[in-house]
Amino acid sequence: MSSKAALVFRVAAVAEAFSWAGLLIGMYLKYVVHSAHEGGVPVLGMVHGIVFVVYVLTSLLVFKPLAWKPKTLAIALLSSLPPLLTWWFEKWALRTGKLDGPERLTYGGTGLFVREPVSA
């Protein structure tokens, strides 16, 4: 279960970061370049809003399967506010073993950089 939860979370985190980037590019075209059209801001804004909600819901849903502490959940939720920070959180969570779930040591897991001794 946790491997599927981790995969869904990773996809949502990267999608949220890309939707932020797209919205920022659209806003740059609209407000800085002053292009004749909207720069895609209405569409990109709606897409980002939907992906943002999906990321927040996904974070709440994977909280228990991945055995996150409340602090990790809070960081995951707060990372959705500044642009592109969900991507950083996803990379940090993968590196520190937060996406491996409670059975990490039993079944191997993906925490390549976790320095915990594996019991035989």
Backbone hydrogen bonds, N-H to C=O, Kabsch-Sander energy under -0.5 kcal/mol:
donor,donor_aa,acceptor,acceptor_aa,energy
5,A,1,M,-2.4
6,A,2,S,-2.8
7,L,3,S,-2.1
8,V,4,K,-2.6
9,F,5,A,-2.4
10,R,6,A,-2.7
11,V,7,L,-2.3
12,A,8,V,-2.3
13,A,9,F,-2.7
14,V,10,R,-2.3
15,A,11,V,-2.5
16,E,12,A,-2.2
17,A,13,A,-1.8
18,F,14,V,-2.6
19,S,15,A,-2.4
20,W,16,E,-2.0
21,A,17,A,-2.3
22,G,18,F,-2.7
23,L,19,S,-2.2
24,L,20,W,-2.6
25,I,21,A,-2.3
26,G,22,G,-2.4
27,M,23,L,-2.6
28,Y,24,L,-2.1
29,L,25,I,-2.4
30,K,26,G,-2.0
31,Y,27,M,-3.0
32,V,28,Y,-2.0
33,V,28,Y,-2.0
35,S,29,L,-2.0
41,V,38,E,-1.1
44,L,40,G,-3.3
45,G,41,V,-2.8
46,M,42,P,-1.7
47,V,43,V,-2.7
48,H,44,L,-2.6
49,G,45,G,-2.2
50,I,46,M,-2.3
51,V,47,V,-2.6
52,F,48,H,-2.7
53,V,49,G,-2.0
54,V,50,I,-2.3
55,Y,51,V,-2.5
56,V,52,F,-2.4
57,L,53,V,-2.6
58,T,54,V,-2.6
59,S,55,Y,-2.6
60,L,56,V,-2.1
61,L,57,L,-2.2
62,V,58,T,-2.2
63,F,59,S,-0.6
66,L,62,V,-2.1
67,A,64,K,-1.5
68,W,63,F,-2.4
73,L,69,K,-1.9
74,A,70,P,-2.5
75,I,71,K,-2.3
76,A,72,T,-2.5
77,L,73,L,-2.6
78,L,74,A,-2.7
79,S,75,I,-2.0
80,S,77,L,-1.2
81,L,78,L,-1.5
85,L,82,P,-1.3
88,W,84,L,-1.1
89,F,85,L,-2.6
90,E,86,T,-2.4
91,K,87,W,-2.2
92,W,88,W,-2.5
93,A,89,F,-3.1
94,L,90,E,-2.1
95,R,91,K,-2.4
96,T,92,W,-2.3
97,G,93,A,-0.5
97,G,94,L,-0.8
98,K,93,A,-1.9
99,L,93,A,-1.0
100,D,97,G,-1.3
104,R,101,G,-1.2
107,Y,103,E,-2.4
108,G,104,R,-0.8
109,G,107,Y,-0.9
112,L,110,T,-2.3
114,V,111,G,-1.0
116,E,114,V,-0.7
119,S,117,P,-0.6
